[in-house]
Amino acid sequence: MRLLHKIGGHPIIAAVRRMEDLDDALQSKAGNLFFMGGTVKEIVDSVQLTKQAGKGAFVHIDLIRGLSNTDRESVEWIAEFAGADGIVTPKAHLIKEAKRYGLYAILHLFLIDSGALENGLKLARQLEPDGIELMPGVIDKTTRTFASELETTPVIASGLIQSVAEASAAMTAGATSLSVSNKEAQGYKVGFITNNSRENAEEIRSRLTEMGLRLGDELIVSATEAVADYLRDVYGRVAVKAAGSASLNTALADAGHRVLDWTDSDPADVIVVGRDTEFDYCKLDQIVNEFVRGARLISTNPDYSHPGEEGRLVPETGSLLAAVESITGGPIVSIGKPHVWLYEVAMRHYGVAPAECVMIGDNLATDITGAEQTGMKTVWISHSLQHGFDERYVVPTVTVGTLAELYELLSAEAAGQE
């Protein structure tokens, strides 16, 4: 198998400099690992774990302690004892030796000036390595030159790639793959945006963990906290009365707003309506009369319901809003999906643009509609459809019946690229 075929479907290569970073690399989306440090024993163990994980293992022969970077026997050891897929080296004779032992041979070039670029091109043409690793990888002009001059040889950009923008620029310049040690860059960044307006992010994280999901520091944007930030950004710090949970009131207070009790005679600047499980006629009366006194009305989310256990429907904020709107006579702004606010919060956190994002959700009216309006690609889990929503007006990028079906599609696509 040519190296281009092996790495072409896995553009991110995890650069492992310390053995304590191995677990993160193995769990990342990277299809291949470049070992850039460690002892000979650590390399043997790490390569074995890498192969068990179904990933490719490549050894920077010059950076391994206890391994000669000049002897041909080192290449033989990597091929027959360590069991790696290939080596990375700047040395011409080791490139030739790697080919003799059936290893992928990647030529490492450190290009600091135009002379180094010219000599590097000349050496690459002479050796015909399986791939070329260019360092530093953020010099797009260099990457573009090698990609155009050596069209059939994979070009791997390596070094100083820290952001999505830098990675995108390197790939646009013609890099086949990127060798990165930045953990976030080694795979897709996963975040959660939710119209849940009763729990804050940490409460949601705890509940998902109890359900068996393994979460690290993934971003969770909840409508509970997002509405507080929205008010502060749009109106400043205001006096608020909230129909909702204790967590909603806490989030509003933490954002610097003055949270008033419903028994307080002071008028509110803003009324926030969330999923209030104690909503009643008295609360409805208070909300609409605060509106008459001049308060603005803001909602956390427009959902009428969400699916509960054993097929139950759980009434949501939108059903409460319907009662309020029937009296106030106009639609109330909801900052939850499909409003762009939650999507923008997440994109700002990760430093990405809509074109770099995919939204996966089961609610066509909120998850998918909002993502399309924002400019994201979408995956709709089609087991759920909001009552009364005309699905003809929204066309998801991909539609599947279950998350398991999505996993099978991605697995089949990855296998087809190998």
N, C-alpha and C positions, 0 to 999 in steps of 0.2 A: 504494500500500500504506500503510495507516495505521501510524503509528509503533508502536502497541501490538502489532501483528502482527509488526513487524520485530524488536522487542526482547523480546517476550514469551517466546520460546523461548531467549533468551540473557540470563538475569537479571544476569550479571556484566558490567559495562562497565569496561574497563581505562582508568584515568586516566593519561595520558602527560604528565608535566611536563617531562621531560628527554629529548632525542633518544636518549641512550644507553640508555634504558629501552624503546625501540621494539621491539627484537628479542624481548625477553621478552614484551611484550604481544602481538606477532604470533604467538608460539608458544604463548600461553596458550589456555585454553578460552573466553576472552571473545569474544563475537560482534561487539562494537562497541568502538571506541576513542574516547575524548574527548581531544582535544589541548588541553592547558592550558599551553602554553609553546612557545618556539621562534621562529624567524624566518620570514618569508614564504617564503623558498626552502626551508627545512626542512619547512614545512607542505606545499608542493607535492610534494616527494619522498616525504614520509611518507604522504600521502594515497594517492599512487600505489601504494606498497608495500602499504598497507592494503587497497586495492581488489583488488590481485593476490592477496592472501591470502584473499579472499572475506569480508572483514569490513567493517562499516560505519564511516565516518569522520565525526566531528562536531568542529567547531572552536569553542573558547571564544574568540569574536571579540575580547573585551576583554583577553585574555592573550597575544596574538601580537605580538611585536616588529616594528615597521615597518608595522603595519596599524591604520588609524584605527578606533576603537571608536564613532565617531559618524557617519561618512559612510556613506550608502547605497551608495556605490561599493564599499565593502569587502565588502558582501554580494554584489554582482554579481561581484566578483573570486573569492570563495569558490565561487560557483555555476558560473561559466563558465571560470575559469582553474585553480583548485585542484581542482575536481571533487569536493568533499566532499558528503556526504549531507545535512548540516544544520549549523546553528549553535546555540550555547548563549550566551545573553546576558540580562542583566537589563533591557535597554532596550526599551521598548514599540515605538518606531518601527522598530527593527531586526527585531523579531518580525514586524511587518507586511510589511517589505521581503523577508524570507526567504520568506514565503508567496508573494509575488508572483513570485519567481524559482523556485518549485517546490522549495525546500529545506524539510526538516523544521525547525521552529522550536521550540526548547526554552527556556522561560522559567526563568532562574536566579534563585532567591530565597534571600537570606540572612536567616534569621529569628532575631532576637535577643531579641524580647519579644512580648507579646500584640498590641501595635500593629502590628508588622511582619507578624504572622500574619494579622491582619484585613485589612490593606492588600494583602497578597499574594493572599489569596483574591479580593478585589475585582478586582485587576488580572488575575488568571487568568480570571475570568468575562468580563471585557471583551474580552480579547485572544483567548481560545480557542486557546492555543498547542497544538502537537502533543504536547508533554510538559512536565513541570515538574521541575526539579532543585532539591531542597531541601537546604540546608546550614545547620547540620550534620546529617548523616544519622542520628546516634545518638539524636536526640530523637524517641522513638516516638510521643509524643502529637501532635506536629506532623504526622508522617507519616500517622497515623491520621485526623487531621482533614481533610487534603487528599484522602486516598484516599476518604473517605466523602462529602465535599462535591462532589468532581469525579470521579464514578465512571467516566466514559468517557475520562479523561485519564491517560496513564501518569505515575506519580510515581516519580522517580529519587532515591534517598537518596544523598547525597554528603558526604564529609568525616568524619574521625575514626573511620571503621569499620575496626577493626584485628583483630578476632577473629571466629571462627565464631559465637560467641554473639551478638555485636553485629549481624552480618549476618543471622542467623536472626531476631533481634528486629525488625529493620527490615522484613524480608519479611513477618513475621507481622503487623506493624502495617499492612501494605497497600502497601508499596513494590512497584512492578512490577520495578524493576531497582536495582542498586547500582553506583555509580561509585566505584572503589577504585584506589589506587595501590599498595597492598600486594601484592607479587608473589604471595604464597601465596594471597591472597584472590581473585586473578584467574582461578583455575581449580581443578579438583579437585587435592587433594594426593595424590600417589601414593607408596606405600611397599610394601616387600616383607617378608613374614614367611615364613620357610622352616624346615623341619625338618632342613635340612642341618646335620649335627653334626661334619663334618670340617673345614670352612672357616669363618673368621671373616668379618665383614661386608665388610672391605676386599678380602679374597681373592675373595669372591663378586662384588663390584662389578667387580673387574678381569676376572673371567671373563665376566661379562655384557657388559662393554665390548668384549672380544675377539670376542664373538658378534655384535657390531654394534648393540647397544642403546645409545642415547644417554642416559646417566645424568648427573644433576647431583649435588645433595646429597640425593637421595631417601633416606629411612630404609630401612635393611636390618636386620631383626631375625632373627638366626640362632639356632638352638637351641644352637649351640656356645657363644656368649657368654651367652645367656639363662639357661642352666642354672646358670652361675656366679652370676649375680645372684639367681636364685631361691634358691639355697642360702644366700646371704648374708642375704637378706631374711627367710627362714623360720627358719634355724638359726644365723645368725651366721657368723663365720669359723671354718671347721672344717678338720680334717685329711682329705684326700681322696686316694683312689686312683682313677684313671680308666682305663677301657678305651676307647681312642679315639685320636685324632690328636694330633700335637704342638700344633696350634692349640687343641684342647680343653684341654690341660694349661696352655697359656699363658693362656687366658682365665680359668681357675680361679685361677691365680697372680695375675693382674692384678686379680682381684676380692678379693684379700687372703687367699685360702685357702692352707693349707700342703699342697702337692702332694707326696705320697709316691711313691717308686718301688715297683714291685711286688716288688722284692728287699728292700725295707725291712721289718724285723721289727716296727716300730711299728704298732700297730693303727690302722685308719682309722675316722673317725667316719662317713664317707659313702663309698659306692662309686658312681661315676657310670659308666653304661654308654652309650657312643655307638656309632657305626658303626666298629667296630674291624676293619680289613681283615686284621689279623694274629691274630684271635681263634682260639684253639685249646683243646684239652682242658686244658692246663696253666692257661690263663687262667680257664676255667670253674671249675676246682678252686679256684683262689685266690679267686675272687669268692664262691662259696658258702660257703667257710670263713671269709672275713672277715665274712660275714653271720652265721654261727654265733657268731662272737666278739662280735657286737653292732652291727656297722655297718649303717647304713640303706642301702637300695638306691634309687637315683634313675636314671631314664633320660632321655636327651635327646629321644627321639621313638619312637612306637610302630609306625612303618611297617614292614611286612614286606619291601617291595621298592620300588624306583622304576624308571621306564622309562629304559633306556639307549639308546645309539646302535644303529641298525639293528634295532630291536625287541627288543633284549636286556633281560632283567630283572636288575637289580642288587640283590643281597641287602642288606637294610637292618637297622637296629638292632633292629626288632621280631623278626626271625628269631633274633637272638642272645638277646634277652630270653626267647623261648620256651624255650630250653634252660635258662636260669637259673630261670625260674618253675616249670619241671617238677620242680625239686629243692627250691626254697624253699617251694613250695606256695601262693603267693598272687600276685595281680597287683602289678606294680611301677609306681609312679607315673612317668608320662612327662610332662615339662613342655611338650613340643612339641604341635602341633595333633593332636587336637582339644581338648587342655587349654586353658583360657582364658588362660594366662599370656602367650603370645606376642601374642595379640590385645590384652590389657590394656597390655602394654609399648608397643605401637604407638599405641594410643588416648591413653595418657598423654603420649606424645611430641608428638602433634598437638593435644592438647587438645580431643578430640571424644568424643561419645557413640556407642554402637552404632548408634542410629537414623540417624546421619550417615555411616555407612560402608557400603561394598559390598565383599564379599570375592569375588575371582575366583580360582578354582582348579580343578585337574583331578582332585583326589582327593576323592571323595564322603565317604569314611570319616574323613578328617582335615580338609581345607580347609573343606568345606561343613558338615559336622557341627559342628565347633567354632564356626564363624561363626554358625550358627543358635542354638547354645546361648548364645552371647554376646549375641545379639539383632540381628545384622547382616542386611542383605539379601545375597543370594548369587547368583553366576553360576557355574554348573558347566560346565566344558569336558568334555564327556562321553566323550572318547576313552579314558578310563581308569576302571577300577573295581577296587577292592581285592578280591582273592579272598576269597570267603566272606562278603562284606558284603551285608546285605539292604537294598537301596536303597529299599524301601517305607517305611522309617522316617525318611527324610530327603527333604524336598521343596524343592528349590532354587527361588529366586524366578524365575530364568531358566535355561534349559538350552540350550546351543549345542554344535555339534560341534567347532568350531575357534575360535581367536581371530579369524580372518579373518571368520567368520560374525558374531561379536559386533560387529566393526567395521562391517560392512555394516548391521546392525540399527540401530546408533547413528547412522550416517550417514543412513539412510533416515528415522529419526525426526526428526533435526535438519532435514532438507530439508522434511519435512512440516509443520514448525512455522513455516517462513519464509513 
